[in-house]
């Protein structure tokens, strides 16, 4: 039983081969097929498939019922009071759906170049970062980055300024997990106190 006021987050593996079945709306499929990178095309295709699966499961709606259109920033949105966000990396895709504005970001853990913290953290976060051990810093930076990306996505701003995003006033949850001996982190954010429910089992099986 789902509560439509919650935020539901789903993840899935990226397929090895780009499927060829139709997607709705046709314009979205055309965008995906124009991707010069095969990897990026597979990521975007699976993310849109997963989005349709999530809306069916949570809202019992097909994408044809959502009034999908592109807003002024070029982002796909719904005109029917539904909200969603999409993210993807090389191996995994993630979607979040809700009846409140939502954002999601997923990243694979990696080594981060020295100095990146100055380009991504607020002054308060930099202070916290400075108190961490060397072994804790990359995980902290990646977690804060995914949080900031998720907040940016729900805000509908056109320019991403991570040093200006503190997270204050937003409700955010993050999860770290392992898949195929690799570590990932996913963060989701909402602008109201909606519980954030992560459904990771499909990708981890």
N, C-alpha and C positions, 0 to 999 in steps of 0.2 A: 504494500500500500504506500503510495507516494503522497507527500504533502506539497502542493504546487507552490507554496511560499518558500520552500527550501531551495537551495542551490544544489543541483546534481551534476557531478563531474564524472566523466567516463574517459577511459583511455583504451587504446587498441594498438596493436602492432601495425607497422607499415607493410603492405604486401610487397612481395618480390617482383610482381609483374603488374603493370597498370591495367586495371579492368577496363572493359569497353562498354559496359551497359550505360543506359541513359541516366542522367541526373537532372533534378529540377532545382532551379530553372535552367533552361538550355544555355543561357548566357554564362552561368557558372561553369558548366561543362566546357564551353568554348574557351574560357579563361584558363582552365586547367590544361586543356589540350595544347594551348599555346606556350606552355612552360618549356623553356629550352633545356632545362635539367630534368632528366627522367626521374631522379630521386625526388625532386621537389614536386613533380606532377603526381607521383604515387602518394606522397604525404598529403597533398591537398585533396586528392580524390578520396582517400580513406577517411580524412577528417569530415568531408561533407557527407559521406555515407554514414559515419558514426553520428553525425548531427541528426540525420533523419531517424536513425534508430533510437536516439535519446528522446526526441520529441514524441515518437510513438509510445515509448515506454512511460514517460512522465506525464504527458498531456493527452495521450491518445490522439495526436494530430499528425498529419502528413505535412511535408514542406509546402505542398500546394495550398494549404489552408492558412498559412502564416502571413500572407501579404508581404512577401520578400521583395526588397528593393535595395538599391545602393543609396547611402546618405551622402552628404556633401564632402565627407572625407574619403569616399570610395569604399566604405565598409558596408557589407551586407547586413541589413537589419530587418526586423519585422514591424509591420504597421498594425498588428493585432494585439499588442500588449504582451508579447512574448520576448524574452531576451536570451541571447546566446553569445558564446565566445569560443574561438577556435585557436589552437596552438599546435605546432608540430616540430619535431626534430628528426634526425635521420632515421631513427628506429621506431619512434612512437608518435601517435597523435593524441590530442586531448580535446574534449569539448565540454562546455558547461552550459546548462540550460536552467531557466528559472522564470518566475513571474516578476522578478526584480532585476535591475541592471547588474550585470555580472561580467567578470573578466577572468581569463585563465592563461597560464603560461607553463610550459614544460620544457626542461632542459636536461641534457646529459651532463653529469659531473665532469669537470675538466680542470686542468691547471690554468690559473688565471695570471696574466702578465702583471708584473710589478707596476704600480701606479694606477691600475684600473680603479682602485678605490676612490681616487680623487675625482674621477669622471662619473662615478655612479652613486656615491653616498652623500647624505646630508652631513652637516657639521656634527650633529648629535650621533649619527651612525659612525662617523669617522672616529669619534671619541671612544665609542664602544668597540670598534674594530681594533683600535690601538691597544686595548686591554686583553685581546685574545692572543693565544699562542700561535706560532707559525702553522701548526697543524690544523688549527680551527678556522683560519682566515678564508681559505678558498670556499669552504662550505658556507660560511657566513655570507660572503659576497654573492655566491650563486643564489642562495635563498632570498637575500634582499633584492637581487635583480629580478627574480621571477615574481616576487610580490609587486615590485614597481611596474613590471610589464603588465601584470594582471589589472592593476589599478588604472594604468594608462588606457587599456583596452575598454574598460567600462566607462571611462570618462568622455570618450569620443573626441578627445583633443587631436589635433592634426600633427603636433610635433612632440616627440618624446624627449623630456628633460628629466632624466633620472635623479639628478641632484636636487630637484625641486619637489620630489615626491617622497613624503615622509611616512605615509600610511595613516596619518591621523584622520579620524572621521570615517574610516573604512573598516570593514570586517573581513579578516583574512585568515585563511588556513593553508598550511603547507604540509606536504608529505614527502618523505624520502623513501626510496625503495630500490631494490636490486633486480635486474633482469639480465639474463645471459652474462653474468659476471660483470655487469656495468651498473653504475649507480645513476639514478635519476632523481630529480626533484620537481615537484609540481605544486603550484600555488594558485589559489582561486580567491577572488575578492568580490564583495558586494557592498553597496552603499547603504544597506539597511541590515539590521541584525538577523539575517536569515541563516539558519544552520546550513553548513556546507558539508555535503555527503559525498565522499569519494568512493567510486566503484572501480577498483583496480583489478578485480579478479580476471576479467577477460584477457588482459594483457599478460598477467602473471602465470596463467595456466600453460 
